[in-house]
Amino acid sequence: MNPNAEEVRKKYMANPPEGMTSRDIHDMSEDELLDIDYFLNDDDLDYEFVEVGFYIF
């Protein structure tokens, strides 16, 4: 089992996303867990690739 998936499973079982239960999280596959984690944290990941600055075109 992927160690990242186990960390994500523990994280979301302790505090499930809205509309889900701990049991839903428990029954998810590794791929589903990693997908939901990516979806819920997508905004956080996009920021590191954005160049901050002022541009005149």
Secondary structure, 3 states (H helix, E strand, C coil): CCHHHHHHHHHHHHCCCCCCCHHHHHHCCHHHHHHHHHHHCHHHHHHCCCCCCCCCC
